[in-house]
Amino acid sequence: MLEKIYSILGGVVVFLTAWIAFFQHAAFAQETDSMTPTAKVGQNIQNKINPMIQFPVSYNYNRNRQSNPGLTQGQFQFDPIIPIMTGSRSGFILAPMFTDNVNIQNQQTTNQATPLQLATYFAAKPENITYGIGPFIQMPTANTSSGSQQTGLGVSYGLLYQPNHWVVGATAFNAWGVGKNTSSGTANVYFYNPIISYTTDNAWSYNLQSWINGNPTNGHSSNTNQIMLSGGKTYKLRRTNLQWQIGPSYMVTSTPTSPQGWGGFFSLTLAFPENQ
């Protein structure tokens, strides 16, 4: 199992190194900054460890859940980003993750709330690089059908490069189950979220990202990789900024009980930059 984790981590590192080198070269050609303040906020929203208050809500529509081809799943997520600044370019970031799956089959609807997860980052942003690392915790579920009843303890981390217009990098977490109750599986989980984003001068953002997650103690069949391509615009409101994103998704790999094929993604984010 460790070999599989190391292989995934190695691939992520190679991916980030190659893309950062490419965008570092491209950034030298951009001598002037033509982005509007609203466009810069839209760019910062793509950086999940940027020290800016954000309240993103997303809906991920998945169809053809395996073993029940007629079942569709709507995944609602609320992932606020709450920075506690300790310096002009560093701080501590709280990033709780609330997820609820709504399953629909034959006009019958069931809710399946997944375990509460909390990622934290001691983050720094020198120049165009943002990086962070901190403790991660996954709470046990009260319902045996919603996930593991173990507590997951581990580490969350991220590295993103952000020259003018671009954001490229990844955030991730790894956790290991604590406790003897494994009747609903273990809390040995991982999640990787590589992203490439481009924001125009007038605040249109285009985003290609992947959600790679699984439980390494359950074997290869537990690992999923979903790719999302989305686009949207950021607007300046009176005291905040609002960004919407919409686009298709595709489940590249799947488990015996996961959705498969094409789906859709939509998100709304309220952002509160300090300088506006």
Secondary structure, 3 states (H helix, E strand, C coil): CHHHHHHHHHHHHHHHHHHHHHHHHHHCCCCCCCCCHHHHHHHHHCCCCCCCEEEEEEEEEECCCCCCCCCEEEEEEECCEEEEEEECCEEEEEEEEEEEEEEEECCEEEEEECCCEEEEEEEECCCCEEEEEEEEEECCCCCCCCCCCCEEEEEEEEEEECCCCEEEEEEEEEEEEECCCCCCCCCCEEEEEEEEEEECCCCEEEEEEEEEEECHHHCHHHCEEEEEEEEEEEEECCCCEEEEEEEEEEEEECCCCCCCEEEEEEEEEEEECCCC
